[in-house]
Amino acid sequence: MSREWLLAGGRPFVDGLVLSHPEQLARLRRACPEAEKAAVLAGDPCFDRMVAAQPYRERFRRALGVRRGQRLVVLNSTWNPEGLFGNGGDHDLLPGLLPRLAAELPADDYRLAAVLHPNIWYGHGPGQIRVWLDRARRAGLTLIDPVHAWRQALLAADAVVGDFGAVSYYAAALGTPVLLAAAGEEKLDPEAPLAAFVRRAPRLDPYGPLPGQLAELLARHRPFTGPAEFTTSAPGASAELLRRHFYALMDLAEPTAPARLEPLPLPPYEPPRRTGPLDVRACVRGAEVTIERSVGHPYGADGETHRAVHEDTVHPADLATADVILRDGPPDDPRFGSPEEWAAEVLDRYPHCSVAAYVSGPDRCTVRTRDLGVLWLSAGPGADADPAVYASALHAWLVWGGATPSRGGPVARGEVVPEVLRVRVAGGVHPVEVARPGHGAAPVPQAVS
């Protein structure tokens, strides 16, 4: 609210300077009284749209592929050298933070997405942004459309790791826990409510263990009253107030029909697509298999491991040492033949691989093992996990449950496999039905994004 941004030739250069709260009008009077006559108190249409869309939070979460028991962490950066994304300097936090988030946060417990200010995309170009974040994207990070989908991601979030930009403030106004990775207090008007929020908000220690910080944030969170109070003084009324002002500027009679804002659209289905290698830790007790997957094996982590690799990995050498090789797509994709044919080709090409798994839907996959042949794995009642987890659970069961030393070797072809594996992941238990072709329902053809 400085004079150089509001005046041209000593006069306001706009017919209407829209403010969302009288607190802003009071600051405007102090900072630039000449602009007061252009001020219009009209609430916040952006916030009104988000509040109206809150009942659809679960749909937005499903659009991002967030499964039951998962927590969606949204990383947010404003357009500023001191923001979380930074300017490419040595002190930028995001380049070092992203690989640690992928390694320290179990892949099935957390879903990661990033909201970057539109000017970041414009300033560097979409191609450069995707190149810089390619490693994180292959680890499962989703880049959110900076114009059309960031509000929906914010509504879906369980926590926001951000900076001093407006998105962090909107998150706090919605009651979402916010952890500040870049405060930038020197960039803010010290009298602004945003500055007051930044001074009080919990800080991320970029060098400390990340899971504990997120767990503490979620456990101790109490919504701040300031952001909810100062985001808008006319909740739900911005469309009416703005339309009244627009028609007054045009000197036209306002329509009699109620003023409405466009509802937030449901984004396309965009689950995480991890093409980087995943280290899988497993514990098998009978037909119950506990699984934890992460990009990299955190120091001090317990459990026996195997490696699961997507066939589209950027490093083909990873496939030569993979225990489980994955692919996802529609089951009738002519480029691969049937899922069974693709799996046979993979096992023939990679002698080290024990299980080839073709994920053909959000709840099912076709696997081929060296000893048991083709099996269909599908989510049983109440299951909601990544089907690639089911393939890793089967592999772990074959190695640590179905092939114990007391049984003298691996499971033989034709030997009984549990009809249901109980997979423990993301704090829940997911029953997975195991069937042989011809002995149970075949996978339903369903495209995977």
Secondary structure, DSSP 4 states (H G I P E B T S, - for coil): --HHHHEETTEES-S-EEESSHHHHHHHHHH-GGGGGGEEE---HHHHHHHHHGGGHHHHHHHTTPPTT-EEEEEEE-SSTTSSS-SSSTT-SHHHHHHHHHHHS-TTTEEEEEEE-HHHHHHH-HHHHHHHTHHHHHTT-EEPPTTTTHHHHHHH-SEEEE-SSHHHHHHHHTT--EEES---GGGS-TTSHHHHHHHHS-B--TTS-HHHHHHHHHHH----HHHHHHS-SSTT-HHHHHHHHHHHHHT-PPPSSPP-PPPPPPPPP------S-EEEEEEEETTEEEEEEESS--TT--SEEEEEEETT-S-THHHHT-SEEEEES-TT-TTT-SHHHHHHHHHHH-TT--EEEEEEETTEEEEEETTTEEEEEEE-TT--S-HHHHHHHHHHIIIIITT-GGGTSSPPTT----SEEEEEETTEEEEEEEEBTTBSPPPPP----
